[in-house]
Amino acid sequence: MLFYKSLFFIPLLSTVITYPTGLFLNDRTSQILSSSLISISAFISWYCLFVFINSDLDPFLLPIFDWILISGSYLNWGIAVNSLTLLMLTLVLTVSALVHIYSIEYMSHDKSKNRFMAYLSLFTFCMVALVVSDNIVQLFFGWEGVGLASYLLIGFWHHKKSANNAAIKAFIVNRIADFCFLIGISLLYIYSDSLSIVDIISSKDYLKSMPINFIFIKTDVLTLSCFFLFIGAMGKSAQFGFHTWLPDAMEGPTPVSALIHAATMVTAGVFLTVRFSELIVMSDFILNFILVIGLITAFFAASIALFQKDIKKVIAYSTCSQLGFMFVACGLGAFNVAIFHLITHGYFKALLFLSSGSVIHGIHDEQNMDKMGNLFSKMKITSIVMWIGTLAIIGFPFMSGYYSKDLILNASFNLYELSSLVYILLAIISAMTAFYSFRLIFKVFHGKYKGSYDYEKIHESNYIMLVPLFILSFGSIFVGYFFSEILSGNHSSDFWKGVIFLSQDEHHHSSIYTVLSKSMITFAIVLCIYFYGFHLDKIAKLKKQFIGSYNFLLNKWFFDEVYSSYIVKPFYDSGIFFWKKIDQRLIDRFIPNGSALIVSKISIFCKKIQTGFIFDYTFVIILGFTLFITIIFYFAVV
């Protein structure tokens, strides 16, 4: 039991003591301390997972302390010990520990190293609190804590206007989605009369039978609450419509990008969906809605990544696309496959982000891939590990992504209709993933160097940054093989033990589909090698020939421009109008300023009475006394 509690308290301890340690001792001590504490908790999480896998333990709740008094009973702050939470903790804490270690060198020249490490620990603690929650109040606390920590980390370089704007954008977009999330959990509490997630799930039949009207639409409580829960998940996981904050979040330091986009914030939406999978599968509308949103997100994000120039934004849109894959799996009822891909994706995406950070670090903070090239000879280790991450994300045979992505494609045949269409769409998106991933590799590590920074000064990162890359490379290669049978094999129910919904559908399909998907990925790779390896001049001609489509993708489908013109600017203009017309000219004029003006005029009149002559004061006293006596006698007679 002590080990399980330490998973919660060690990140909290790191959050509390990191900043004071840096103030009273030095920055390096606080960096080492926070990295050590998070690393210890990562080791403990793996130990707890192995113990759980190899034992007959059933899921249980480990209460820590009584928290809030509700309806005469205390709500416990506790740790839900089950296969889903332990699996998520291994990913969250492992990636966080490696990001902490990586940051020691990456942020070595920053003036606020101590503050940065404290923010990382806070982010980790909030994510842990979210994952281990057994009730929706603790879940909401961790959910909002992750949002707060992301705001602090994205805007960490607050001296940059772009970083401040990106942090505010992420915060506002997530608050809009979180308002829907709050509606969802409120509905669940009101109608189930419980805050416990287990109790809410056990009352699913009652929630399904309860009718409710929402904006002239008749539905049931379960469908409506799951709809709002998924809107909250869309915000955190940057799904279509709520995605605009994700690429802007690249304004934060690269370790932040790795932590947010690989293992913590963006995966919280998928985790939430899987956590309430027993409710979601009872509504065909919600399943179809999740499937459609996942498909749209996966396609449009992959299309945008095809021609982005910023190395971090390519990987960011890749994250958005892969999250779409995970939600497609959820929409198909394959929740265990969604979590499987979440785990494999966490390792190879963290590897890609930290490898890109190694490139940026070695080339003097340059992020434009058009100003890179031929870095392989200068950064061989970084190049090799980035190749490993790229092979993993495209689903190269026996890499981690190979196992999880194939299962998502095969899950398409859970559908009775349109299964072939969904499979082909996912295969096309996978081919697009292969194209932009290899494009990144060729533009950064091969070809001719096109940058302005002195080529001879470009250098490989030191061992502090490379060790996390080695560990993540190991995970990118072997995690898929290790977890394949446990999470999605024939006996996966022995691992999940009823924590999530497991589909019983068999995936029967012709092998022609597998050949088709692999052929499309191979064709995309060959096409990328042909253009970016040997015929760059033809790329320039094609861009000019299809300039409209190219600008459409380069400008991210003009989502930011549309939002700015039709949402942000009207709200801003209306705010200015109400501020000047209503607030200043009406409210301020007649209430605070008007009251002050009246008091001022009365005081000016009263000042005239103060003449300084004793006979004037005597007259006022006699007049007042006479008036007082008159009033008393009048009321006495009446």
URMO-V345485 format. One record per helix or strand. SS is the DSSP state (h for helix, s for strand). FROM is the first residue (numbers start at 1). TO is the last residue. If there is no record, write none. Layout:
SS&FROM&TO  SS&FROM&TO
This chain:
h&2&24  h&27&53  s&60&70  s&73&81  h&83&106  h&113&131  s&135&135  h&136&154  h&161&192  s&196&196  h&197&202  h&204&209  s&211&214  s&217&220  h&221&236  h&244&251  h&254&263  h&265&275  h&277&280  h&284&305  s&310&310  h&311&331  h&335&362  s&368&368  h&369&371  h&380&393  h&400&414  h&419&445  h&455&457  h&463&488  h&492&496  h&511&534  h&536&545  h&547&554  h&556&609  h&614&637
